[in-house]
Amino acid sequence: MDSEMNEEKEGCVFSPPQHGEISLRRALELIHALISSTYCIRFFPVKWRLIRDKLEQLLSGLSAAADGVDCSELMKLLESVISTLYEAQVLADKCSDESYRGGKLLLKSDVEIIASKIEQQLKILYETCVISRVLTHSQAIILLKPAAGANREDMKFYLKDLIARLKLSDSKMKIGALSTLNDALHEDEKYVTIMVVEISGGVPLLVNLLELGDTGVQEEAAEAIYVISAFDSFKGALVTAGVIAPLIRVLEKGSELAKVRAARALKKLTENSENSWSVSAQGGVSTLLKICGNVDSSGELIQSACGILKCLGGVDEIKRFMVEEGAVSVLVNLSKSKEESSKIQALELLTMVASDDDIKHLVVKEEVVGSLVQVLDPSSPHSSKAREVALRAIENLCFSSPSSMNLLMNSSFLERVLFFLRNGETSVQESAIKTVSRLCGLSETSKKVMGDAGFMPELVELLEAKSFPVREMAAEALCGMMSVPRNKSRFIQEDQNVNRILQLLNPEDEKSATKKFLLSAVMSLTDSKSVRRKIIASAGCMKYLEKLAETDVADAKKIVKKLSGNRFLSILTGIWS
């Protein structure tokens, strides 16, 4: 190879290494020429593409050093670089020569050696000129991000370069380096692992950057911490580095974007209940409630703040402290927000916070019932999600208090629930029937009111709904309503009601509603002579009941026994006649 390197080529840009500025200029010329040669490679094109990436980084670094930097170490490096470039050009010519018949394994080995030399020289340039701060911000070497599938060492080297920039005092450089770091962390989780596990001081550095007053640095640092917090295995490293207190300070004084990013990170961290106490101890509850009560807070920030409070509320002591800090008033006001996402978050949090009757009474006293019923208005633009949340909140907050129930029954609540039983999407329908089923179990008064409002025909329709939970809850509610005599009379007056229930007792019909509740309803209906006659007259229905009785279904046995006695008397009456 040495003899070939000494051959003269007319017009060739290569010549023995020079010193000083000439050597630097010559190195740049050689790199440009070699990069051009790599596009014509025939053998090992993938390896040469990686070499070209390294050459472009080397070119960027040496170009930055071309502004008259007086550095003896740099001059020593240039001599080594030019020598390597000379060897590399000879190899590039061989790999481009279609007539080459030499040993391919040896040639491949030589290419790998050259690639290793260039990589090593790039690292020396980085250490000489970046870490030693010889280059200013405007001259700083900008490393290219390793290509997809790069080895771990290249990825680590790239992150180390970014960390070096973060340690410099220039805030613009910090922001640029953090932005680039975030791109890498979002793109490949390997960078996250290297950042946390393999780079000493990487996570503490990000935490320290949160404390800087510079808005841009704070925003980008909060984003990097959020990305890391999304990995359960790395949350401990963030907490150990003391990230919780700085995140809360960002929530107090940071820009809107910094607050949003800090809240996202804190929400991830508080998914682990062990961190809830740290957040509370650092004044996080008061800060988060202040965000929720601030009309200028964005919907995204409020959503994250409510999410954190929900996580904190999983600890009973912290939940009580939230109430003491005025959470009820803040959340009731937020539940009246015009922005639906904020309304939903507030209602879900209120439902969680109101865990005892005293707090529920306090919530209702804040006139939240009207706001909840308004969400159920079919003409309002609220989403199905909002209506489901409102129904759950009504069930949780209003059903345990007579005064709350009076408010509810005197509103348009039943009318609107009935509408969603008839016309709601499946998810809203399920929430509505769950509310109705529970309402039936509260008092005789509620059953009477529901019967007068026309709920029974809708419940009969739902006995054949596609959703099994809907069918089951409809059967349970209907069974409960039968305990009111006037509901039972109203039900019997419609022949089709009785017929549909009897048909659903078919043991072979797997899609029918739960037999337990239907049999209880039929048992109650058999107090009526007309119903007993109807069942006896229908051989098919009697067969269903007898089959169920044979499988030891208690209510079915009772009904068959009751009907058999009546049927025997009917036979005797016919004989005597």
C-alpha positions in Angstrom: 0.0 0.0 0.0 2.9 2.4 0.8 4.4 2.0 -2.7 1.0 2.8 -4.2 0.6 5.8 -2.0 3.9 7.2 -3.3 2.9 6.9 -7.0 2.5 10.2 -8.8 -0.8 10.8 -10.4 -1.2 13.7 -12.8 -3.8 16.2 -11.6 -4.1 14.4 -8.2 -4.8 16.6 -5.2 -2.8 14.4 -2.9 0.8 15.3 -1.9 3.0 14.8 1.2 1.6 16.5 4.3 2.4 20.2 4.8 2.4 22.2 8.1 0.4 25.1 9.5 -2.4 26.6 7.5 -1.4 24.8 4.3 -1.9 21.4 6.1 -5.4 22.5 7.3 -6.4 23.6 3.8 -4.9 20.5 2.3 -6.9 18.3 4.8 -10.1 20.0 3.7 -9.3 19.5 0.1 -8.6 15.8 0.7 -11.8 15.3 2.6 -13.9 16.9 -0.2 -12.2 14.7 -2.8 -12.6 11.5 -0.8 -16.3 12.2 -0.1 -16.8 12.5 -3.8 -15.0 9.2 -4.4 -17.3 7.3 -2.0 -20.3 7.8 -4.3 -18.7 5.6 -6.9 -17.8 2.7 -4.6 -18.5 -0.9 -5.9 -17.3 -3.0 -3.0 -18.6 -2.6 0.5 -20.9 0.4 -0.2 -22.6 0.3 3.2 -19.3 0.6 5.0 -18.2 3.4 2.8 -21.5 5.2 3.5 -20.7 5.1 7.2 -17.2 6.4 6.4 -18.7 9.2 4.4 -20.9 10.2 7.4 -17.7 10.4 9.6 -15.9 12.4 6.9 -18.7 14.9 6.8 -18.4 15.3 10.6 -14.7 15.7 10.3 -15.0 18.2 7.5 -17.5 20.3 9.7 -15.1 20.2 12.7 -11.9 21.1 10.7 -13.8 23.9 8.9 -14.7 25.4 12.2 -11.0 25.3 13.2 -10.0 27.1 10.0 -10.4 30.6 11.4 -6.8 30.8 12.6 -7.0 28.7 15.7 -3.5 28.3 17.1 -3.5 24.8 18.7 -0.4 22.6 18.6 -2.5 19.5 19.4 -4.7 20.4 16.4 -1.7 20.6 14.1 -0.5 17.2 15.3 -3.9 15.8 14.6 -3.9 17.3 11.1 -0.8 15.4 10.1 -2.4 12.1 11.2 -5.7 13.0 9.4 -4.0 13.7 6.1 -2.0 10.5 6.3 -5.2 8.5 6.9 -7.0 10.3 4.1 -4.2 9.4 1.7 -4.6 5.7 2.6 -8.4 6.0 2.4 -8.3 7.4 -1.1 -6.1 4.5 -2.3 -8.7 2.1 -0.8 -11.6 4.0 -2.4 -9.9 3.7 -5.8 -9.6 -0.1 -5.3 -13.2 -0.4 -4.2 -14.3 1.5 -7.2 -12.2 -0.5 -9.7 -14.4 -3.2 -11.4 -11.3 -5.0 -12.7 -9.8 -5.4 -9.1 -9.1 -9.1 -8.5 -7.3 -8.8 -5.2 -8.3 -10.5 -1.9 -11.7 -9.2 -0.8 -11.3 -10.2 2.8 -8.1 -8.3 3.1 -9.6 -5.3 1.4 -12.6 -5.4 3.7 -10.3 -5.5 6.7 -8.4 -2.5 5.4 -11.6 -0.5 5.0 -12.7 -1.3 8.6 -9.2 -0.2 9.8 -9.6 3.1 7.9 -13.1 3.6 9.3 -11.8 3.1 12.8 -8.9 5.6 12.3 -11.3 8.3 11.0 -13.6 7.7 14.0 -10.8 7.9 16.4 -9.5 11.2 14.9 -12.9 12.7 15.0 -13.1 11.9 18.7 -9.6 13.5 19.2 -10.8 16.6 17.4 -13.9 16.8 19.6 -11.9 16.4 22.8 -9.3 18.9 21.7 -11.5 21.6 20.4 -14.9 21.2 22.2 -14.2 20.0 25.6 -11.2 22.3 26.0 -13.5 25.1 24.7 -11.0 26.2 22.1 -13.9 26.8 19.7 -16.5 29.5 20.4 -20.2 28.9 19.9 -20.1 30.1 16.3 -17.2 27.7 15.6 -18.5 24.7 17.5 -18.3 21.3 15.8 -21.7 20.0 14.9 -21.7 16.3 14.9 -24.1 14.5 12.6 -26.6 12.1 14.4 -25.6 8.5 13.8 -27.6 6.8 11.0 -30.3 4.3 11.9 -28.8 1.1 13.1 -25.6 2.7 14.3 -23.6 0.9 17.0 -24.0 1.9 20.7 -20.6 3.5 20.9 -21.4 6.0 18.1 -24.7 6.8 19.8 -23.0 7.3 23.1 -20.3 9.5 21.5 -23.0 11.6 20.0 -24.8 12.1 23.3 -21.5 13.0 25.0 -21.0 15.8 22.5 -24.5 17.1 23.3 -23.7 16.9 27.1 -20.5 18.9 26.5 -22.5 21.6 24.9 -24.9 21.7 27.8 -22.0 22.3 30.2 -21.0 25.5 28.3 -22.3 28.8 29.6 -23.9 29.9 26.3 -27.7 29.6 26.7 -28.3 29.5 22.9 -25.9 26.5 22.7 -27.7 24.9 25.6 -31.1 25.3 23.9 -29.8 24.0 20.6 -28.2 21.0 22.3 -31.3 20.2 24.4 -33.5 20.5 21.3 -31.3 18.1 19.4 -31.1 15.8 22.5 -34.9 15.7 22.6 -35.1 14.7 19.0 -32.8 11.8 19.6 -34.7 10.7 22.8 -38.0 10.8 21.0 -36.6 8.9 18.0 -34.9 5.9 19.7 -35.3 4.6 23.2 -31.7 3.4 23.1 -30.7 7.0 23.5 -32.8 7.2 26.6 -31.1 4.2 28.1 -27.6 5.4 27.3 -28.5 8.9 28.7 -29.7 7.5 32.0 -27.5 4.4 32.5 -24.3 5.0 30.7 -23.6 8.7 30.8 -22.4 9.7 34.3 -24.2 12.8 35.5 -26.6 13.0 32.5 -29.8 13.0 34.5 -28.6 15.3 37.3 -27.5 17.8 34.6 -31.0 17.9 33.1 -32.4 18.4 36.6 -30.0 21.3 37.2 -31.0 22.9 33.9 -34.6 23.1 35.2 -33.4 25.6 37.8 -31.9 28.0 35.3 -33.9 31.2 34.7 -33.6 31.0 30.9 -37.1 30.2 29.6 -35.9 28.2 26.5 -33.5 26.0 28.5 -36.2 25.3 31.1 -38.7 24.3 28.4 -36.3 22.0 26.6 -35.0 20.4 29.8 -38.6 19.8 31.0 -39.3 18.0 27.7 -36.2 15.7 28.1 -37.2 14.8 31.6 -40.8 14.1 30.4 -39.5 11.6 27.8 -37.3 9.8 30.4 -40.2 9.8 32.9 -42.3 7.7 30.4 -40.0 4.7 31.2 -41.0 3.0 34.4 -37.4 1.7 34.9 -35.9 5.2 34.8 -38.3 7.1 37.1 -36.2 6.2 40.1 -33.1 7.8 38.5 -35.1 11.1 38.1 -36.4 11.0 41.6 -33.0 10.2 43.1 -31.6 13.2 41.1 -34.1 15.4 43.0 -36.3 16.2 40.0 -39.6 16.7 41.9 -38.9 20.0 43.6 -37.6 21.7 40.5 -40.6 20.5 38.5 -43.0 22.0 41.0 -41.0 25.3 40.9 -41.5 25.3 37.1 -45.2 24.8 37.6 -45.2 27.9 39.9 -43.0 30.3 37.8 -42.2 28.8 34.4 -43.6 29.7 31.0 -46.9 28.1 29.9 -45.0 25.6 27.7 -42.5 24.8 30.5 -45.5 24.3 32.9 -47.2 21.9 30.5 -44.1 19.8 30.0 -43.3 19.8 33.7 -46.8 18.7 34.5 -46.6 15.9 32.0 -43.4 14.6 33.6 -44.8 15.0 37.1 -48.0 13.1 36.1 -45.8 10.2 34.9 -43.8 10.2 38.2 -46.9 10.3 40.4 -48.2 7.2 38.8 -46.0 5.6 41.4 -47.8 6.3 44.7 -44.4 6.4 46.6 -43.7 9.7 44.8 -47.0 11.2 45.9 -45.7 12.1 49.3 -42.7 13.9 47.8 -45.0 16.0 45.6 -47.2 16.9 48.6 -44.3 17.7 50.8 -42.9 20.1 48.3 -46.2 22.1 48.2 -47.4 20.4 45.0 -51.0 20.1 46.0 -51.5 23.9 46.5 -49.6 24.7 43.3 -51.7 22.3 41.3 -55.0 23.6 42.7 -53.9 27.1 41.9 -53.4 26.0 38.3 -56.9 24.5 38.2 -58.4 27.7 39.6 -56.6 30.0 37.2 -58.8 31.0 34.3 -55.7 31.7 32.2 -54.4 28.2 32.5 -54.6 26.3 29.2 -56.8 23.2 28.9 -53.8 21.0 28.4 -52.1 22.3 31.6 -55.3 21.9 33.6 -55.8 18.3 32.2 -52.3 17.3 33.4 -52.7 19.1 36.7 -56.0 17.2 37.4 -54.3 14.0 36.3 -51.6 14.6 38.9 -54.2 15.4 41.6 -56.0 12.2 40.8 -52.8 10.2 41.3 -52.1 12.1 44.6 -55.7 11.5 45.7 -55.0 7.7 45.8 -53.4 8.4 49.2 -56.3 9.1 51.7 -54.2 11.5 53.8 -53.3 13.6 50.7 -57.0 13.5 49.5 -58.1 14.9 52.9 -55.4 17.6 52.6 -56.7 18.5 49.1 -60.2 19.1 50.6 -58.7 21.3 53.4 -56.9 23.3 50.7 -60.2 24.2 49.0 -60.2 21.5 46.3 -64.1 21.3 46.3 -64.7 25.0 45.4 -61.9 25.0 42.8 -63.2 21.8 41.1 -66.9 22.9 41.2 -66.0 26.1 39.5 -63.9 24.2 37.0 -66.8 21.8 36.3 -68.7 24.8 35.0 -66.0 25.6 32.5 -67.0 26.0 28.9 -64.0 23.9 27.8 -65.1 20.3 27.9 -61.8 18.7 28.7 -61.5 20.8 31.8 -65.1 20.0 32.8 -64.5 16.3 32.4 -61.3 16.4 34.4 -63.0 18.4 37.2 -66.0 16.0 37.4 -63.8 12.9 37.5 -61.7 14.5 40.3 -64.7 15.6 42.2 -66.1 12.1 42.1 -62.9 10.8 43.5 -62.5 13.4 46.2 -66.1 13.1 47.5 -65.5 9.9 49.3 -67.8 10.6 52.3 -71.2 12.1 52.9 -69.9 15.4 54.4 -67.8 16.2 51.3 -70.7 15.1 49.0 -73.0 17.5 50.9 -70.4 20.3 50.4 -70.2 19.6 46.7 -74.0 19.6 46.3 -74.2 22.8 48.3 -71.9 24.4 45.7 -74.9 24.0 43.2 -73.2 21.5 41.0 -76.4 19.4 40.4 -77.7 21.9 37.8 -74.3 21.8 36.0 -74.3 18.0 35.8 -77.9 17.8 34.5 -77.1 20.4 31.9 -74.4 18.1 30.5 -77.2 15.6 29.8 -79.2 18.0 27.7 -79.4 16.2 24.3 -79.4 19.6 22.5 -76.1 20.6 24.1 -72.8 20.0 22.2 -71.3 17.7 24.9 -69.5 14.5 23.9 -70.4 11.0 24.9 -67.4 11.0 27.2 -68.7 14.1 29.1 -72.2 12.6 29.5 -70.8 9.3 30.8 -68.7 11.2 33.4 -71.7 13.4 34.4 -73.8 10.3 35.0 -71.1 8.7 37.1 -70.8 12.0 39.1 -74.5 12.2 39.6 -74.6 8.6 40.9 -71.7 9.2 43.2 -72.6 12.6 44.5 -76.4 12.7 44.6 -77.8 9.3 45.3 -76.8 9.1 49.0 -78.6 12.3 50.2 -82.4 12.9 50.3 -81.9 16.6 49.7 -79.7 15.9 46.6 -82.3 13.4 45.3 -85.0 16.0 45.7 -83.0 18.5 43.7 -82.3 15.8 41.0 -86.0 14.6 40.8 -87.2 18.2 40.5 -84.9 18.8 37.6 -85.1 17.4 34.0 -82.8 14.6 35.0 -85.2 11.6 34.5 -86.4 13.0 31.2 -82.8 13.2 29.9 -81.8 9.8 31.1 -84.9 8.3 29.5 -83.8 10.0 26.2 -80.4 8.3 26.3 -81.9 4.9 27.1 -83.8 5.3 23.8 -81.3 7.0 21.6 -77.9 7.1 23.2 -74.7 5.6 21.9 -73.8 2.2 23.4 -71.4 3.7 25.9 -73.8 6.4 27.1 -76.7 3.9 27.1 -74.7 1.6 29.4 -74.0 4.5 31.8 -77.6 5.5 31.7 -79.0 2.0 32.4 -76.4 1.6 35.2 -77.7 4.9 36.8 -81.3 3.8 36.4 -80.6 0.3 37.8 -79.1 1.9 40.9 -81.9 4.5 41.2 -84.4 1.6 41.3 -82.7 0.3 44.4 -82.8 3.6 46.4 -86.5 3.9 47.4 -90.1 3.1 46.6 -90.6 6.8 45.7 -88.0 6.7 43.0 -89.5 3.6 41.5 -93.0 5.2 41.4 -91.6 8.4 39.8 -89.7 6.3 37.2 -92.8 4.2 36.5 -94.9 7.4 35.9 -92.1 8.8 33.7 -92.4 5.8 31.3 -89.3 3.9 32.0 -90.8 0.3 31.9 -91.4 0.1 28.2 -87.8 1.2 27.5 -86.5 -1.3 30.0 -88.4 -4.1 28.2 -86.9 -3.0 24.9 -83.4 -3.1 26.4 -83.9 -6.7 27.5 -82.9 -7.6 24.0 -80.1 -5.1 23.5 -76.8 -6.3 21.9 -74.8 -5.4 25.0 -75.0 -8.1 27.7 -74.4 -5.6 30.6 -77.3 -3.5 29.3 -79.6 -6.5 29.2 -78.6 -7.6 32.7 -79.1 -4.1 34.2 -82.4 -3.6 32.4 -83.7 -6.9 33.8 -82.5 -5.9 37.3 -84.2 -2.5 37.1 -87.4 -3.9 35.8 -87.5 -6.5 38.5 -87.0 -3.7 41.1 -89.9 -1.6 39.7 -92.3 -4.6 40.0 -92.3 -4.2 43.7 -94.6 -1.1 43.3 -98.2 -2.3 42.7 -99.1 0.5 40.3 -96.0 -0.2 38.2 -97.0 -3.9 38.1 -100.6 -3.1 37.1 -99.3 -0.7 34.4 -97.0 -3.4 33.1 -99.7 -6.2 33.0 -102.0 -3.9 31.0 -99.7 -4.2 28.0 -100.0 -7.8 26.9 -96.8 -7.6 24.8 -94.8 -6.8 27.9 -95.6 -10.1 29.6 -95.2 -12.1 26.4 -91.7 -10.7 25.8 -90.5 -11.6 29.2 -91.9 -15.1 29.0 -90.2 -15.6 25.6 -86.9 -14.6 27.1 -87.0 -17.4 29.6 -86.0 -19.9 26.9 -83.0 -21.8 28.5 -81.5 -22.3 25.1 -81.4 -18.6 24.3 -77.9 -17.6 25.4 -78.4 -14.0 24.3 -81.4 -13.4 26.6 -81.1 -11.3 29.7 -80.1 -12.7 33.0 -82.7 -15.3 34.0 -82.4 -14.6 37.7 -84.0 -11.1 37.5 -86.6 -12.1 34.9 -87.8 -15.0 37.0 -88.1 -12.7 40.0 -90.2 -10.4 37.9 -92.4 -13.3 36.7 -92.8 -14.5 40.3 -94.1 -11.1 41.2 -96.4 -11.0 38.1 -98.0 -14.4 39.0 -99.9 -12.7 41.8 -102.2 -11.7 38.9 -104.8 -14.2 37.8 -104.6 -13.0 34.2 -100.8 -13.5 34.1 -101.2 -17.0 35.6 -103.8 -17.9 32.9 -101.5 -16.5 30.2 -98.6 -18.6 31.3 -100.7 -21.8 31.7 -102.2 -21.2 28.3 -98.8 -20.9 26.7 -97.4 -24.5 26.5 -94.0 -23.1 25.3 -93.6 -20.8 28.3 -94.5 -23.6 30.7 -91.9 -25.8 29.0 -89.3 -23.1 29.5 -90.1 -22.8 33.2 -90.2 -26.6 33.7 -86.7 -26.9 32.1 -85.3 -24.2 34.3 -86.9 -25.9 37.3 -85.3 -29.2 36.4 -81.9 -27.5 36.6 -82.6 -26.5 40.2 -83.3 -22.9 39.6 -85.2 -21.9 42.8 -87.5 -19.2 41.4 -88.4 -21.4 38.5 -89.4 -24.2 40.9 -91.6 -21.9 42.9 -93.3 -20.5 39.8 -94.0 -24.0 38.4 -95.3 -25.2 41.8 -97.6 -22.2 42.0 -98.9 -22.6 38.5 -99.3 -26.4 38.8 -101.5 -25.9 41.7 -103.7 -23.4 39.8 -103.7 -25.7 36.8 -104.9 -28.7 38.9 -107.7 -26.6 40.3 -108.7 -25.5 36.8 -108.9 -29.1 35.7 -111.1 -30.0 38.7 -113.3 -27.0 38.0 -113.7 -28.2 34.4 -114.7 -31.7 35.6 -117.2 -30.4 38.1 -118.7 -28.2 35.5 
